[in-house]
Amino acid sequence: MLIVNLIGDQRARLRHPGGGVHQSVGAQLGRQPTPSSMARAEQKAGSNYQAALTRAQALDNQNKPACKKAVRKLKALVGM
């Protein structure tokens, strides 16, 4: 059930972006990322997110207490 709530929260944040999202120091220095660095970052973020989500879902399905820790990691990955 924790995972269902987390996914719902994420979808709501996607519909209303900008709330609570912090800008990195690098973003404030006036340098722009290259297309290839953006692609690498997106790929890494996507694979990290998918692995964390899969783990959290498995723990949630087994009613394991470690699910809460996995959900905290997911929230950290998406900035919640």
N, C-alpha and C positions, 0 to 999 in steps of 0.2 A: 504494500500500500504506500510506503514511503516513496517508491519510485514513481508511481502514478502521480502523486502530488508534485514531485519534483519536475516531471515532464510537463505537467499543467502549468507550473510556475514559469518554466522556460518559455513555453508557447506564449504566455501572457506578456513576458518581457519582450519577445520578438515583435508582438503587435504594438507595443509601446516602448520603443527603444529610447535610450538616453538616460533613463532614471538610474542613478547610482553607479554609472559606469565611469571609472576613473581613467584619466589620460596618463600614459607613462611619461617619464621625464624625457625619454628619447623623442616622443611625439612633439614635445614642446621646444625642441632645439632647432627646428626649421629644416631638418633633413627629411627627405621623402624616401620611403622604402622602394626598392627596385621590384619589378614584377616577379623576378625569380625568388627574391627573399620573401615576398608575400606568399608565393605558391608553396615554398618550403614551410613557412610558418603555419599556413592553413592546413597542409597535409599533416604536420606534426600534431597540431591541435585536434584535428579530426580523429586521428588514430588514438591519441591519448584519451579523448572524450569517449570514443566508442569502447575502448578497453575498460574504462572506469564504469561506464553504463552497463556493460555486459556483466561485470563483476557484481555491481550493486543489484542488478536484477536477479542474478543467481542466488545471492545471499538473501534477498527479499523472498524469493520463491521457497527457500529452505527455512524461512523464519529465523535466521541466524542474527544474533545481536550485532555482529560485525557490519551488518547492513547500514547502521547509522553512521559508522565511520566512512563507509564507501559513499554514502550520500553527501557527507560533508566534503569529501574530496571532489565529487561531481560539482557541488555548489561552488567550490573554490575555482574549478576549471572554467566555469561559465560566469564567474564574477558575482555570485549571489551571496 
